[in-house]
Amino acid sequence: MQFTSKFAPTIAGVCAISLALAGCTSTGDSDQNAAEGPKPTESHGSSPTLSRIESSGVVKICTTGDYRPFTYFDPKAKEWSGIDVDMGRTFADDLDAKPEFVRIDWDEFPSKIRKGACDIGMGGLSITTERAAQLYMSDPTTQDGKTPITQCGKVDKYDSIDKINDDDVEVITPKGGTNEEFAAEHFPEAKVIKWDDNNTIFDQIIKGKADVMVTDAPETKWVAHEEPELCAVNPDKPLNFSEQGYAIRSGDDQMLEYLNTWLRITQHDGTYAGAEKKWFG
């Protein structure tokens, strides 16, 4: 198949730049890269990912499906929704391909992407040094930080790390991601409850089985909008600074250049804002 999308000229430009910078020669790592993934085609220079997408007509997108408003899989309807789900569909469409969502656990992103189970990881994925050491992370899609969410009558009790880090406080956190890492680092004195299902985790706070959860600000805002019993605690003044973005296999410089170019365009032409509007109004 041939790429015929509006981003085809962008891809061609990226290819030319990549080839010019490389001097049309291979590096000492080329044999290893070829063994780990598909070989690049002439039209896509050194990008095995773009070449594979072109030949298959499919973009494989790894995502957890449990992190609204970014990614959600409805087990009854068997349907995907979310800001990054919509962006994934747009990303595939702009490559004249179809999206294929691959549901994974939070701690599987590095291994799944490196092994080629997916071309890109999406879904509120925090940009961390640990992930950046294993994967290429895109430019940020959002900037925010970790924010508590609790019952509305208890907001003042959990508005700082010091107040939460107390042996009388039960902090609930999903397993396998940066929320768990944040809880382990900042709440050693509190009782930390590790929860398997991020789709039911907020019910535990509503029922009084946990006091507070700390997660990224966009999630707390969305949950507070959906659950009147719960309130985000100062979401515009988070406990730390963090960014979210997309992840691809390290070493594919041309794919990263294409992804960041596409992201800049969609953040300025209303595409990303349109995906957010469905969830935040």
Buried (B, 14 or more C-beta within 10 A) or exposed (E): EEBEBEBBEBBBEBBEBBBEEBEEEEEEEBEEBEEBBBEBBEBBBBBBBBBBBBEBEBBBBBBBBBBBBBBBBEEEEEEBBBBBBBBBBBBBBBBBBEBBBBBBBBEBBBEBBBEBEBBBBBBBBBBBEEBEEBBBBBBBBBEBBBBBBBBBEBBEBBBEBEBBBBEEBBBBBBBBBBBBBBBEEBBEEBBBBBBEEBBEBBEBBEEEEBBBBBBBBBBBBBBBBEBEEBBBBBBEEBBEEBBBBBBBBBBBBBBBBBBBBBBEBBBEEEBBEBBBEEBEE
